[in-house]
Amino acid sequence: MIPNVLDMMRTVYSPANGIGYPSYVLLDLVSDCNLSCVMCRNTSDAMSGKMEFSLYQRVIDELSPGTTNFMLFHCGETLMLSDQELENYVAYVAKKKCNRANLFLTTNGMLLNKKKCEILMKYGVNIDISIDSMDKIVLESIRRGAKLETILDNVNQLFSIRKSLGSESSIGLSAVIQKDNLQGLDAIADYVINNNFDRIGFAITTWPREITITSTRKNVDVIGKTLKKLTRSGINIYEIPVRLGKYFWNGENYTKIKSDKIVNTFCSAPSFFTVVGYDGEVSTCCRWPMTLGNIKTNSWKQIWNGKSYEFFRKIVNDDRAPSVCKECNLANRI
């Protein structure tokens, strides 16, 4: 069976520490952002707000016995928190989490100052910096409001501070593949290899339609060439577009699919994955297909074992699934 991205995630992230917990939780600490990326939001206007620390404490207290992967990021830029706020949030989960749990954070890198680097390295947070192109014009047209030279300087500082503190935190790069950066993927691979990053992840945008790539043999081969270079270099690739139209990644090349019957389109997200919004709203995954409860008014176990979650687990893989699920590339449904 040809795997999907969800299969890949489940092999990368540690399983839950007991029954009744998700293994992977995204925490929407800040839903605002300092940038307005073309694949994310159309303006730089504030979208919502910040998770109150008291609510955050409740979430961590309820999830920490069993959850083994905490992503301190979802919709916005977590580093918009002040230095002191960031340390408060990170220190709390670092203290409460079970021993084998991991901490993650993804950032656009613009606000990665010295103090924040020190905080993240001190508490063992594994960081991924979003860099979609090594071309200044392309990067800044995708991540509107960003400055490539600032991001690269901040990344260099992060590596330096990790070394000086002897931190075991890993540093990775994430890139979102789209029309404008497709031809520059090889340069991203060279940057990751030459600077000794620990890993790289490639997502592929499916919105808005005008910036998405078409799954032609030519385009697929560009991505395949980059993946092959990274694989040969020994870089850990933690996320890739497993399926591109009628092509799938077999570990060495993109090969044309002869039958959809051999492709895994099963969504397992509701069994191991959850998102907690800044306002306490709980949903099943990063696509926000359904809101299933609010941790302000219900305990985590009530939500996880509740009727709404159970209903979604039943419909996500049949014709009743929300449209966003039917088109989800994480489950090979594109």
N, C-alpha and C positions, 0 to 999 in steps of 0.2 A: 504494500500500500504506500503510495506517495504521500509523505507527511505534509502538514501545513505548518504555518508559523507558530500556532499554538502548541503543536507537538514539540517544536524546537524550544519554546519557552519552558515547557515542563521538564525538559532535560537540563536546561541551564540553571533554573532556580530550584532551590531545595524544596522538597515536599513539606507540607504542613506538619507541625509537631503535635499530631493528634487529630482525632476526628472532630469536626464541627468548626474548623477554621479554614479560611483561605490561606494558601501558601504565599500569595502575592497580592499586596495591597498598594494602591496608588492613593496618596493623600494630597488633596488639593489645598495645600497650605495657603497659596496665593493664586487667585484666579485672574489677576491683572498681569500685564506684561509691559516691559519697557520697549518692546518692538511690536511691529505689526507685519508679521510674515505672510506672504501671499497665500500659503496653504493653510493658514490658521485663522487669521482675523483680518478684516478689511481696513480697520482703522486702529489707531493707537488709543482710542477711548477706553476708559476703564469699563470692564465687563461685570465685575462683581466685587469681591472683597477678600478678606483674610480670615482664616480659621481662628476663632478665639482660642487662646491657650488652654482655657478650662475644658473646652470641647475636645481639643487635641489630646489632653491628658486622659479624658474619658475613653477616647478611641484607643489610645495606646494601652491603657490599663486592661481593656476588654480583649484586645487582640494579641497582646504580647505573649501570653502563654503558648499560643499555637502557631502564629504567623511567623514565617521564616524569611520573608523578603519584604522590606518596607521601602517603597519608592516615595521620596519626599517631594513629589512633583506630579502635576497633572496638566492643568490647562494654562497656567500662567508661569511667571518667572519667580521661583522661590527666593532667589537672591535679592529680590526687592525688599525682603525683610531687613531690618537693621542688623548690624553685626551682633548686638546683644540678643535680639529676638532670635536670630538664627541659632546662636549657641544654646539658648534656652530650649528650643524645639529639638535640636539634635542631641543635646545632652540627656534630655528626658527619655527619648526612645532608646538611646544607647544604654542607659541605666536599666530600663525596664525589659528590654527584649530578651528572649531566651538565648542561651549561649551560642547556638548555631545560626542565629538569624543574621541576615545581611542588610546593610543600609545602602540605598542608592539615591542618586540625585542627577537629574539631567538639567543642563543650563545652556543658555545661548552664549555664555562666557563674557558678556559685556560688563557685568557687575562683579566679576570674580577678583575682588581686591585682595591685598595681602592678608588682612585679618580673616576674611572669609575662607581663604585657602587654608590658613592655620587651623581654623575651627574644624573644617571638613576633614583635614588630614589627622587631626588630633583624635577625632572620634571614629575614625575608620570608615568614613563614608566613601563609597565607590562612585566616581564621578564620570559622567559622559558629557562632552561638550559638543553642541550641535554646530557643525561646520559643513555647509552644503556645497562649498566650492572654494578652491584656492585662488580663484580669480576675483579680485576686489570688486569689479563691476558686477559680476554675476552674483556674488555673495550678497552684496549690499542691495541689489535689486530684489532678491528673494527675501532676505531678512531686513526689512525696511527699518532704518534707524540704527543698524549695526555698523561697526567699523572693523574691517578685517584685521588691520594692524593691531588694534586694541585687543581683539580676541586672541590673536597669536601671542602677543606680549603676555597676556594673562595666563595663557596655557603654559608658556615657558616658566612663569613665576610659580605656577602650581607644581610643575615637575621639580623645580628647585626646592620648594618648601617640603614636598614629600621626601626628598632625599635628605634634607637637613634634619627633619624630625624622625627619620627612620620609619615612616608610616607604611603600613601594609595596604593602604587603600589602593585600589586599581584606578587607572585613568583610561578612559575610552573616548571614542569619537562616534557621533551618530550623524547620519546624513539622510536627507529625504530626497529621493530620486524624482526628478521631474524634467520637463522638456529643456529648460534653460541650463541645467547642470549636467545633463547626461554625458556630454562629450568631455567633461572635466573629471569624471570619476577616477580615471587613472592617476591624475595628479593628487587626488585625495588619498589614494592608496599609497603613493610614494611618500606623502607627508606622514602618514601613520607608521609606515615601515621605518623611515629614516629617523623618526623621533621616539621610537621604542614605546609606542602606545601598547596597552595591554589587550585591547580589543577594539572592534569596530562593528557598528550595526547599520544596516541599510533598510530604511522603510521606503515605501513607494506611495506617493500621494495619489489619491483617487478623487480629490476635490481641490479646487474647482476644475471642471472638465477641461477647460482651455489650457491648463498647464500640465495635464497628465500625459504621459508618453503612450504611444500606441505599441502594442506587443507584436511588432514586426520582427522578422529574423535579424535584421540589421541592428535594431535597438537592443534586442535580447543579447546579441553577441557582444555589444559594448559592455553591458553589465557582467556577462559571463567572463569576459577577459579580465575585468577588475577583480572579480571574486577568485579567479584562478591565481592571479598574482598574489593576492593576500593569503590564500591557502598555502601556496608554495613557500611563502615567507614565514609561515608558522603563526601568523596573527590569528587570534581567536575571533571568529565572526559569529556574533551572538544573535544576529537577526538578518535575514535576507528575504527578498521576495521569492518564495519557493516556487510560486506559480505565476507566470506571465502569459495570460491568454491560454494558448494551446501548448505552451512550453513549460517545462518544469526543471528545476535544478537537481541533478543527480549526484552532486558532490564534485563533479569535474566539469560538466558542461550543461547548458540548457538543451534539453531534448524534447522533441515534439511529442505531445500526449496523443496516444492512439485511441484511448477510450476514457471517458470521464468516470467510468466505474472503478478505475484503479486509483483515483485521486481521493484523498481524505478531505471531505468537506464538512466533517463533523465538528461542531463547536463545543469544546470542553470548558470554555471560559467560566460558566456558572459554577463549576465544581472546584475551581482553584483560584479564581481571580475576582477582585472587587475594587470598587472605587468609592472613596468617601469624599464628598464635596466639602468645600469650605464651610457650608451651612449645615452640614450633617447629613445631607441627602446621600443615600447609598444606591449605587447602580452596579450593573454586572461587569462592565468592562470599560475600556478607554473610549469606546464609541458612544457611550451614554444611551443605549437603546431603550432602557426602562429604568424608572426610579422605583425602588423596591422597599423603601422605608426611610426613616430618619433616626439616626442614632441619638438625637436629642430626646426623643420621646419613647424609643424602644431600645432594649439591650441588643448587643450584636447577635447573640444567640437567637433572640426572637426574630430578628430580620433574616439571618442566614437559614433558619429552619422554618420560616414563615410561609404562608400561602403564596405570596407574590413571588418569592424566589423559586419556590417549587413549581409554580405555574410557568415561569420563564424557562426553567430547565426543561420543561416538557415541550414548549413551543419553539424553542430556538432552532431546532433542527427539523422543523416541518413547515408547511405552508402558512402557518399562523405567525411565523417569525416577523418582526419589524423589517421594513424595507432595508434599513441600514445593515441588518444582519444578512439579508439575502444577497447583498453586494459586497460583503466583507472580504477583503483580500487576506486577512489573517487566517480565515478558514478555507482559503482556496476557492472562494465563490465568485471571483472576478472572471 
